[in-house]
């Protein structure tokens, strides 16, 4: 799965890779968490646009999001058939710009966090799904999930799943929901090449020093 990720590139760097029309002024973020706003790239009226959404997918047919489980990830193997994601695979495919993500490796009772980032230090595009939930009062929430696949060799030493990465050459095929059917787009969802990412253990914060014991009074 993917429960934390980073986007520390500048807005100009993101726009240069993803070639969207907008010029958003969003700050770099080193710890993006579920339910927070994230930027995604989607195709709108034939153009690539930058859209702010909530990370936590809510299907349009849900009556009350407060009573629906938070969906931050979607398994690529079942997204075509699962009712929650079936419509978004046809009409709501998007790209999630990122400069890395965090995954945890179990070591007995401990969970050791690793930062997984591109080996060249650049940007990648996670495959995403987005959908707009509309309430009875007319309110709307744009929401998204990140698609995951089996881990490659590097990530597999830490966890068995990883975000699906879309190569720049495949951006248009993934985003073009009008001309590229969901079954064809799903073939782009595969583990990243083994040399794309490197993994680094995140140092744990040292515990605060224990207060010195007062000397006994004479």
Helices and strands as residue ranges (DSSP letters): E 4-7, H 11-18, E 29-33, E 37-44, E 47-55, G 65-67, E 73-75, H 83-91, E 93-98, E 100-107, E 110-118, E 124-134, E 140-150, H 153-156, E 161-163, G 168-170, H 171-175, H 182-186, E 197-201
